[in-house]
């Protein structure tokens, strides 16, 4: 596991040695700020709880998109440049590679997400707001970000180029986001099963409302683990090709 953290530290630093990290963090904060003002700043009649729900809803969309953009390079770029061959021929385990890459990308995403906390904090100036609602909402954003980052790592593990990785990860993300819509067109018990797999709709809504549900936390942790496990298996299969 120490090797995974070494990889994560190196990768995290590489994000900020290039334009990727700063631009992505700045872009997320800019879009979050614009959406916050557009949906909440123009409507003075919203209650604090409603403002927070809307903020977490719009920010979750930005978080999901940023996760996919951030992870399209993690393994596909290494394979494209040939440096992944060096990793594969070294004593480093595929598990350490995947975990290290995931942790680095997730750390950048978490940093950008947590930096946006000043937006809901403005509500303290204008009215009353529950701190617990803000905390639970950010827990939900971080869990959602972990799930989408895991999807992105999996897509990058499958692809030979960053563009292909972006397409694969984007398609997978859209599928798991829109499962709730598919569930509406199906009959029980299939609709309940599909709803439970939707990465955003029913599973994220309680966090948005400031309700911490253990089932939601478990779902995102299992979802993240499943895609990271699949990424490891893809690397293992490619190692022997």
GUZA-492526 format. One line per 5 residues: number of its first residue (from 1); for each residue x, y, z of N, C-alpha, C. Coordinates in Angstrom, 3 decimals, padded with zeros to 6 digits. Layout:
REM GUZA-492526
NUM> X,Y,Z,X,Y,Z,X,Y,Z; ...
REM end
This chain:
REM GUZA-492526
1> 000.817,-001.213,000.000,000.000,000.000,000.000,000.855,001.268,000.000; 002.063,001.174,000.605,002.949,002.341,000.617,003.350,002.731,-000.798; 003.468,001.739,-001.696,003.791,002.025,-003.094,002.644,002.789,-003.746; 001.427,002.417,-003.413,000.258,003.119,-003.955,000.277,004.589,-003.548; 000.650,004.863,-002.295,000.703,006.247,-001.829,001.846,007.015,-002.492
6> 002.933,006.334,-002.790,004.032,006.987,-003.510,003.589,007.372,-004.924; 002.881,006.463,-005.585,002.342,006.759,-006.911,001.351,007.911,-006.834; 000.498,007.882,-005.806,-000.503,008.927,-005.634,000.159,010.291,-005.429; 001.204,010.329,-004.627,001.901,011.593,-004.360,002.554,012.136,-005.627; 003.173,011.243,-006.387,003.804,011.665,-007.639,002.776,012.177,-008.633
11> 001.653,011.446,-008.749,000.608,011.837,-009.696,-000.066,013.138,-009.276; -000.310,013.286,-007.973,-000.944,014.518,-007.490,-000.074,015.727,-007.817; 001.227,015.595,-007.601,002.148,016.693,-007.916,002.156,016.990,-009.407; 002.033,015.938,-010.228,002.063,016.130,-011.685,000.864,016.936,-012.179; -000.266,016.830,-011.487,-001.438,017.618,-011.877,-001.161,019.110,-011.762
16> -000.351,019.488,-010.770,-000.107,020.908,-010.533,001.213,021.385,-011.121; 001.949,020.452,-011.728,003.117,020.870,-012.511,002.713,021.225,-013.936; 001.482,020.878,-014.288,000.956,021.205,-015.611,-000.265,022.093,-015.428; -000.922,022.393,-016.530,-002.098,023.265,-016.474,-003.355,022.525,-016.023; -003.314,021.205,-015.994,-004.527,020.422,-015.751,-005.138,020.711,-014.385
21> -004.314,020.575,-013.332,-004.828,020.756,-011.979,-005.369,022.149,-011.719; -004.556,023.191,-011.906,-005.040,024.547,-011.640,-006.255,024.940,-012.486; -006.222,024.579,-013.774,-007.343,024.932,-014.651,-008.620,024.209,-014.246; -008.505,022.943,-013.877,-009.690,022.193,-013.495,-010.276,022.725,-012.187; -009.414,022.997,-011.197,-009.902,023.538,-009.926,-010.552,024.901,-010.141
26> -009.873,025.766,-010.904,-010.429,027.099,-011.168,-011.723,027.007,-011.969; -011.753,026.102,-012.949,-012.956,025.939,-013.766,-014.140,025.449,-012.950; -013.889,024.489,-012.056,-014.970,023.989,-011.204,-015.526,025.095,-010.316; -014.641,025.872,-009.701,-015.088,026.948,-008.816,-015.834,028.027,-009.589; -015.373,028.318,-010.801,-016.042,029.323,-011.622,-017.447,028.880,-011.991
31> -017.575,027.649,-012.489,-018.895,027.145,-012.893,-019.816,027.006,-011.680; -019.273,026.494,-010.573,-020.077,026.389,-009.347,-020.593,027.758,-008.918; -019.711,028.765,-008.980,-020.108,030.113,-008.587,-021.179,030.693,-009.495; -021.023,030.500,-010.797,-022.017,031.017,-011.750,-023.369,030.343,-011.561; -023.357,029.021,-011.382,-024.608,028.293,-011.171,-025.257,028.682,-009.844
36> -024.425,028.880,-008.826,-024.945,029.280,-007.520,-025.653,030.623,-007.622; -025.024,031.566,-008.321,-025.633,032.891,-008.465,-026.870,032.836,-009.350; -026.788,032.072,-010.426,-027.903,032.028,-011.374,-029.150,031.417,-010.738; -028.968,030.327,-010.000,-030.130,029.625,-009.444,-030.565,030.175,-008.086; -029.639,030.762,-007.331,-029.970,031.185,-005.969,-029.859,032.690,-005.752
41> -028.873,033.303,-006.378,-028.658,034.729,-006.156,-029.759,035.597,-006.732; -030.416,035.128,-007.799,-031.457,035.930,-008.433,-032.816,035.759,-007.772; -032.961,034.724,-006.962,-034.244,034.448,-006.309,-034.082,034.633,-004.802; -034.545,035.757,-004.294,-034.372,036.076,-002.878,-035.436,035.412,-001.995; -036.418,034.749,-002.592,-037.516,034.167,-001.823,-037.234,032.746,-001.346
46> -036.149,032.146,-001.819,-035.842,030.777,-001.434,-035.406,030.706,000.024; -035.841,029.669,000.716,-035.384,029.420,002.067,-033.962,028.863,002.036; -033.265,028.962,003.167,-031.868,028.521,003.218,-031.727,027.050,002.845; -032.646,026.205,003.343,-032.601,024.784,003.027,-032.781,024.528,001.544; -033.658,025.304,000.895,-033.891,025.151,-000.544,-032.667,025.595,-001.340
51> -032.019,026.660,-000.862,-030.793,027.139,-001.527,-029.707,026.063,-001.464; -029.566,025.431,-000.293,-028.556,024.382,-000.147,-028.860,023.187,-001.045; -030.129,022.787,-001.114,-030.497,021.671,-001.983,-030.148,021.979,-003.431; -030.474,023.187,-003.876,-030.177,023.570,-005.252,-028.680,023.643,-005.498; -027.941,024.135,-004.509,-026.487,024.225,-004.642,-025.866,022.842,-004.801
56> -026.257,021.907,-003.947,-025.676,020.564,-004.016,-026.104,019.843,-005.294; -027.290,020.147,-005.780,-027.753,019.539,-007.034,-026.896,020.005,-008.212; -026.708,021.318,-008.336,-025.922,021.841,-009.460,-024.444,021.487,-009.329; -023.926,021.538,-008.107,-022.516,021.216,-007.893,-022.228,019.748,-008.163; -023.212,018.888,-007.903,-023.007,017.464,-008.182,-022.782,017.229,-009.675
61> -023.472,017.975,-010.513,-023.269,017.855,-011.954,-021.859,018.255,-012.359; -021.380,019.366,-011.800,-020.015,019.817,-012.078,-019.004,018.786,-011.589; -019.251,018.217,-010.424,-018.348,017.213,-009.855,-018.258,015.979,-010.748; -019.385,015.527,-011.266,-019.384,014.339,-012.119,-018.614,014.579,-013.413; -018.852,015.730,-014.031,-018.151,016.048,-015.286,-016.649,016.172,-015.038
66> -016.283,016.868,-013.958,-014.866,017.059,-013.644,-014.178,015.724,-013.358; -014.883,014.803,-012.729,-014.304,013.480,-012.431,-013.877,012.772,-013.703; -014.735,012.818,-014.712,-014.434,012.143,-015.977,-013.281,012.835,-016.707; -013.289,014.165,-016.717,-012.210,014.905,-017.383,-010.877,014.681,-016.688; -010.921,014.563,-015.372,-009.698,014.428,-014.586,-009.047,013.061,-014.754
71> -009.852,012.040,-014.969,-009.327,010.673,-014.975,-009.050,010.107,-016.364; -009.399,010.826,-017.414,-009.231,010.249,-018.750,-007.760,009.988,-019.082; -006.846,010.666,-018.364,-005.426,010.536,-018.674,-004.694,009.540,-017.782; -005.300,009.112,-016.675,-004.534,008.445,-015.627,-003.812,007.183,-016.095; -004.477,006.368,-016.901,-003.851,005.149,-017.427,-003.698,005.194,-018.941
76> -004.651,005.840,-019.619,-004.591,005.910,-021.081,-003.358,006.676,-021.553; -003.011,007.755,-020.852,-001.836,008.534,-021.240,-000.560,007.727,-021.036; -000.510,006.992,-019.923,000.663,006.141,-019.655,000.826,005.097,-020.765; -000.284,004.514,-021.191,-000.231,003.501,-022.250,000.140,004.154,-023.581; -000.374,005.372,-023.815,-000.120,006.079,-025.066,001.351,006.459,-025.203
81> 001.970,006.855,-024.085,003.374,007.278,-024.109,004.345,006.118,-023.907; 003.822,004.960,-023.536,004.671,003.797,-023.332,005.201,003.638,-021.924; 004.912,004.595,-021.037,005.431,004.507,-019.668,004.714,003.446,-018.847; 003.512,003.045,-019.282,002.802,001.990,-018.559,003.528,000.654,-018.692; 004.249,000.484,-019.801,005.031,-000.743,-019.985,006.099,-000.852,-018.908
86> 006.715,000.274,-018.565,007.731,000.283,-017.512,007.126,-000.113,-016.171; 005.914,000.387,-015.904,005.242,000.020,-014.661,004.893,-001.463,-014.637; 004.458,-001.963,-015.794,004.050,-003.372,-015.871,005.228,-004.325,-015.713; 006.408,-003.879,-016.119,007.586,-004.736,-016.023,008.326,-004.544,-014.700; 007.843,-003.629,-013.887,008.439,-003.406,-012.566,007.718,-004.274,-011.540
91> 008.246,-004.361,-010.316,007.583,-005.181,-009.285,006.325,-004.537,-008.694; 005.920,-003.403,-009.221,004.719,-002.719,-008.724,003.481,-003.517,-009.118; 002.598,-003.745,-008.168,001.379,-004.493,-008.432,000.347,-003.626,-009.147; -000.491,-004.282,-009.953,-001.552,-003.552,-010.649,-002.489,-002.856,-009.661; -002.711,-003.500,-008.523,-003.571,-002.905,-007.496,-003.001,-001.573,-007.022
96> -001.671,-001.519,-006.822,-001.042,-000.282,-006.356,-001.133,000.811,-007.415; -000.990,000.424,-008.675,-001.092,001.399,-009.761,-002.488,002.023,-009.784; -003.508,001.185,-009.735,-004.886,001.671,-009.795,-005.227,002.534,-008.588; -004.867,002.054,-007.391,-005.185,002.820,-006.186,-004.429,004.148,-006.169; -003.160,004.124,-006.560,-002.375,005.351,-006.587,-002.938,006.379,-007.554
101> -003.284,005.935,-008.764,-003.851,006.834,-009.756,-005.201,007.391,-009.291; -006.014,006.502,-008.698,-007.324,006.918,-008.203,-007.188,007.961,-007.097; -006.322,007.700,-006.128,-006.165,008.613,-005.000,-005.686,009.990,-005.447; -004.777,010.028,-006.420,-004.269,011.310,-006.902,-005.378,012.125,-007.570; -006.116,011.482,-008.472,-007.206,012.187,-009.162,-008.293,012.599,-008.179
106> -008.598,011.715,-007.247,-009.646,012.011,-006.274,-009.239,013.143,-005.336; -007.960,013.216,-004.992,-007.474,014.288,-004.127,-007.648,015.649,-004.788; -007.364,015.725,-006.083,-007.562,016.984,-006.815,-009.044,017.350,-006.844; -009.875,016.364,-007.116,-011.319,016.603,-007.164,-011.850,017.027,-005.799; -011.417,016.346,-004.739,-011.867,016.680,-003.390,-011.425,018.086,-002.999
111> -010.208,018.458,-003.387,-009.700,019.804,-003.104,-010.592,020.867,-003.741; -010.893,020.684,-005.026,-011.745,021.645,-005.732,-013.147,021.690,-005.134; -013.667,020.532,-004.747,-015.009,020.457,-004.169,-015.068,021.180,-002.830; -014.100,020.934,-001.973,-014.107,021.537,-000.638,-013.834,023.043,-000.681; -013.117,023.503,-001.700,-012.854,024.939,-001.827,-014.135,025.735,-002.115
116> -015.174,025.046,-002.580,-016.434,025.736,-002.886,-017.292,025.964,-001.644; -016.788,025.585,-000.474,-017.599,025.671,000.743,-017.960,027.111,001.092; -017.200,028.076,000.567,-017.521,029.473,000.881,-018.871,029.888,000.311; -019.352,029.177,-000.727,-020.638,029.553,-001.326,-021.814,029.296,-000.393; -021.998,028.056,000.106,-023.078,027.875,001.075,-022.818,028.613,002.386
121> -021.539,028.905,002.698,-021.228,029.634,003.928,-021.776,031.056,003.890; -021.993,031.596,002.687,-022.570,032.940,002.560,-023.960,033.012,003.165; -024.619,031.867,003.281,-025.974,031.857,003.849,-025.973,032.291,005.307; -024.845,032.139,005.992,-024.766,032.583,007.383,-024.909,034.103,007.482; -024.551,034.791,006.412,-024.641,036.250,006.410,-026.092,036.701,006.269
126> -026.862,035.969,005.474,-028.213,036.403,005.132,-029.317,035.699,005.921; -029.005,034.627,006.620,-030.060,033.928,007.345,-029.532,032.737,008.106; -030.437,031.920,008.588,-030.084,030.742,009.367,-029.895,029.546,008.446; -028.925,028.727,008.791,-028.665,027.534,007.996,-028.107,026.449,008.920; -028.488,025.225,008.662,-028.015,024.113,009.474,-026.629,023.677,009.003
131> -025.662,023.708,009.909,-024.307,023.280,009.554,-024.315,021.807,009.153; -025.158,021.013,009.821,-025.250,019.595,009.486,-025.665,019.362,008.053; -026.553,020.221,007.534,-026.997,020.107,006.136,-025.807,020.302,005.197; -024.968,021.285,005.499,-023.790,021.549,004.665,-022.815,020.379,004.731; -022.572,019.880,005.942,-021.628,018.768,006.122,-022.107,017.523,005.378
136> -023.382,017.170,005.550,-023.934,015.984,004.888,-023.913,016.158,003.370; -024.229,017.350,002.909,-024.197,017.609,001.470,-022.814,017.407,000.876; -021.793,017.867,001.588,-020.426,017.700,001.093,-019.961,016.253,001.196; -020.434,015.534,002.209,-020.142,014.098,002.274,-020.692,013.406,001.028; -021.919,013.781,000.657,-022.528,013.224,-000.553,-021.740,013.568,-001.803
141> -021.286,014.821,-001.911,-020.498,015.235,-003.080,-019.199,014.438,-003.167; -018.540,014.234,-002.035,-017.276,013.503,-002.028,-017.482,012.027,-002.375; -018.574,011.451,-001.879,-018.870,010.048,-002.218,-019.230,009.913,-003.695; -020.033,010.842,-004.198,-020.392,010.839,-005.619,-019.143,011.016,-006.481; -018.265,011.924,-006.063,-017.021,012.140,-006.792,-016.141,010.903,-006.816
146> -016.101,010.173,-005.702,-015.311,008.930,-005.645,-015.861,007.903,-006.626; -017.193,007.779,-006.681,-017.817,006.810,-007.591,-017.516,007.146,-009.048; -017.643,008.420,-009.410,-017.388,008.813,-010.804,-015.900,008.767,-011.140; -015.055,009.047,-010.165,-013.612,008.930,-010.392,-013.238,007.478,-010.655; -013.869,006.555,-009.937,-013.624,005.123,-010.168,-014.073,004.712,-011.566
151> -015.208,005.248,-012.022,-015.649,004.985,-013.394,-014.612,005.494,-014.386; -014.100,006.698,-014.127,-013.102,007.279,-015.019,-011.823,006.469,-015.078; -011.373,005.958,-013.939,-010.175,005.113,-013.909,-010.419,003.837,-014.714; -011.600,003.268,-014.566,-011.941,002.053,-015.319,-011.946,002.331,-016.821; -012.550,003.437,-017.225,-012.569,003.796,-018.642,-011.171,004.018,-019.184
156> -010.310,004.640,-018.373,-008.937,004.891,-018.794,-008.134,003.595,-018.873; -008.472,002.628,-018.015,-007.785,001.331,-018.052,-008.123,000.569,-019.325; -009.329,000.768,-019.835,-009.759,000.061,-021.041,-009.202,000.674,-022.322; -008.920,001.971,-022.292,-008.624,002.705,-023.523,-007.136,002.781,-023.836; -006.848,003.027,-025.114,-005.472,003.217,-025.565,-005.143,004.686,-025.794
161> -006.132,005.547,-025.689,-005.909,006.984,-025.842,-006.844,007.736,-024.917; -006.517,008.990,-024.651,-007.312,009.788,-023.730,-008.705,010.078,-024.287; -008.802,010.252,-025.589,-010.105,010.538,-026.197,-011.044,009.345,-026.044; -010.511,008.158,-026.322,-011.319,006.941,-026.170,-011.709,006.747,-024.709; -010.774,007.037,-023.797,-011.061,006.927,-022.368,-012.182,007.876,-021.970
166> -012.147,009.086,-022.521,-013.193,010.068,-022.233,-014.553,009.580,-022.716; -014.592,008.996,-023.902,-015.847,008.503,-024.467,-016.395,007.335,-023.634; -015.526,006.368,-023.327,-015.961,005.200,-022.554,-016.473,005.622,-021.180; -015.695,006.445,-020.494,-016.080,006.882,-019.153,-017.353,007.715,-019.190; -017.459,008.586,-020.203,-018.656,009.420,-020.332,-019.905,008.601,-020.562
171> -019.800,007.601,-021.413,-020.961,006.739,-021.698,-021.375,005.975,-020.445; -020.397,005.408,-019.742,-020.705,004.673,-018.513,-021.350,005.586,-017.473; -020.816,006.795,-017.343,-021.361,007.741,-016.370,-022.804,008.098,-016.711; -023.072,008.375,-017.977,-024.434,008.734,-018.403,-025.390,007.571,-018.140; -024.944,006.361,-018.429,-025.796,005.185,-018.209,-026.183,005.063,-016.747
176> -025.192,005.179,-015.858,-025.485,005.008,-014.432,-026.227,006.207,-013.835; -026.095,007.360,-014.446,-026.858,008.519,-013.985,-028.318,008.405,-014.406; -028.552,007.917,-015.637,-029.907,007.896,-016.189,-030.663,006.595,-015.936; -030.129,005.729,-015.107,-030.848,004.490,-014.798,-032.207,004.759,-014.147; -032.312,005.884,-013.425,-033.593,006.206,-012.795,-034.675,006.453,-013.861
181> -034.283,007.023,-015.009,-035.244,007.269,-016.088,-035.673,005.949,-016.723; -034.721,005.027,-016.865,-035.051,003.699,-017.392,-035.983,002.978,-016.430; -035.731,003.171,-015.129,-036.557,002.517,-014.107,-038.022,002.938,-014.218; -038.256,004.178,-014.627,-039.635,004.668,-014.754,-040.406,003.932,-015.845; -039.693,003.392,-016.814,-040.348,002.713,-017.935,-040.447,001.215,-017.724
186> -040.016,000.726,-016.571,-040.052,-000.708,-016.295,-041.015,-001.008,-015.148; -041.298,-002.282,-014.977,-042.236,-002.723,-013.935,-041.478,-003.264,-012.723; -042.152,-003.284,-011.544,-041.534,-003.884,-010.360,-041.291,-005.374,-010.585; -040.257,-005.967,-010.001,-039.274,-005.330,-009.113,-038.063,-004.770,-009.847; -038.046,-004.865,-011.190,-036.895,-004.401,-011.962,-036.681,-002.902,-011.786
191> -037.776,-002.136,-011.696,-037.618,-000.687,-011.577,-036.930,-000.306,-010.255; -037.239,-001.029,-009.178,-036.588,-000.738,-007.900,-035.098,-001.085,-007.952; -034.787,-002.171,-008.657,-033.381,-002.570,-008.794,-032.593,-001.530,-009.585; -033.160,-001.072,-010.697,-032.482,-000.063,-011.514,-032.346,001.254,-010.763; -033.375,001.619,-010.020,-033.318,002.845,-009.219,-032.206,002.781,-008.190
196> -032.023,001.607,-007.610,-030.996,001.458,-006.582,-029.586,001.552,-007.154; -029.450,001.327,-008.465,-028.139,001.402,-009.113,-027.835,002.783,-009.687; -028.843,003.645,-009.734,-028.634,004.992,-010.279,-027.660,005.747,-009.388; -026.593,006.246,-009.979,-025.515,006.818,-009.180,-025.857,008.199,-008.638; -026.899,008.824,-009.163,-027.192,010.187,-008.720,-028.586,010.372,-008.145
201> -029.606,009.867,-008.761,-030.989,010.251,-008.459,-031.403,009.917,-007.020; -031.817,008.693,-006.787,-032.316,008.312,-005.470,-031.202,008.230,-004.427; -030.016,007.846,-004.844,-028.923,007.685,-003.886,-028.336,009.012,-003.429; -028.378,010.030,-004.276,-027.787,011.322,-003.904,-028.797,012.264,-003.261; -030.073,012.087,-003.546,-031.092,013.021,-003.065,-031.082,013.210,-001.553
206> -030.982,012.146,-000.723,-030.942,012.364,000.734,-029.791,013.267,001.173; -028.604,013.109,000.575,-027.473,013.969,000.914,-027.793,015.415,000.559; -028.441,015.599,-000.566,-028.826,016.928,-001.029,-029.763,017.605,-000.025; -030.586,016.808,000.623,-031.565,017.312,001.582,-031.013,017.372,003.001; -029.757,016.989,003.173,-029.147,017.026,004.492,-029.433,015.812,005.344
211> -029.829,014.699,004.704,-030.157,013.462,005.414,-029.053,012.440,005.152; -028.375,012.018,006.214,-027.295,011.038,006.079,-027.870,009.634,006.233; -027.951,008.926,005.112,-028.483,007.564,005.124,-027.335,006.564,004.946; -027.154,005.644,005.894,-026.073,004.646,005.777,-026.138,003.860,004.476; -027.361,003.594,003.977,-027.494,002.830,002.733,-026.845,003.571,001.574
216> -026.980,004.886,001.549,-026.361,005.679,000.491,-024.851,005.656,000.576; -024.323,005.762,001.785,-022.870,005.714,001.982,-022.320,004.364,001.526; -022.995,003.294,001.933,-022.562,001.939,001.544,-022.621,001.770,000.033; -023.686,002.293,-000.602,-023.808,002.172,-002.054,-022.609,002.795,-002.758; -022.261,004.019,-002.391,-021.157,004.704,-003.078,-019.817,004.021,-002.805
221> -019.611,003.525,-001.593,-018.359,002.840,-001.292,-018.238,001.530,-002.074; -019.328,000.767,-002.129,-019.317,-000.492,-002.885,-019.165,-000.210,-004.372; -019.849,000.809,-004.870,-019.771,001.186,-006.284,-018.331,001.545,-006.650; -017.697,002.359,-005.803,-016.308,002.767,-006.051,-015.382,001.551,-006.043; -015.552,000.693,-005.051,-014.715,-000.510,-004.947,-014.889,-001.409,-006.179
226> -016.127,-001.565,-006.636,-016.394,-002.453,-007.771,-015.665,-001.987,-009.023; -015.690,-000.692,-009.292,-015.034,-000.197,-010.507,-013.512,-000.186,-010.361; -013.008,000.044,-009.172,-011.559,-000.043,-008.976,-011.090,-001.491,-009.105; -011.879,-002.418,-008.579,-011.566,-003.841,-008.714,-011.563,-004.245,-010.193; -012.552,-003.757,-010.936,-012.615,-004.058,-012.371,-011.411,-003.463,-013.103
231> -010.968,-002.282,-012.677,-009.799,-001.655,-013.296,-008.544,-002.495,-013.081; -008.399,-003.026,-011.870,-007.256,-003.891,-011.574,-007.271,-005.127,-012.467; -008.443,-005.720,-012.645,-008.557,-006.921,-013.478,-008.249,-006.611,-014.946; -008.624,-005.429,-015.390,-008.314,-005.041,-016.778,-006.792,-004.909,-016.952; -006.126,-004.282,-015.993,-004.663,-004.158,-016.078,-003.995,-005.525,-016.026
236> -004.494,-006.400,-015.170,-003.913,-007.750,-015.100,-004.069,-008.496,-016.403; -005.238,-008.356,-017.031,-005.481,-009.034,-018.318,-004.566,-008.455,-019.405; -004.375,-007.142,-019.403,-003.535,-006.504,-020.415,-002.065,-006.820,-020.200; -001.680,-007.059,-018.961,-000.271,-007.365,-018.667,000.192,-008.633,-019.394; -000.725,-009.587,-019.584,-000.370,-010.858,-020.188,-000.643,-010.923,-021.679
241> -001.061,-009.789,-022.247,-001.319,-009.778,-023.695,-000.017,-009.670,-024.480
REM end
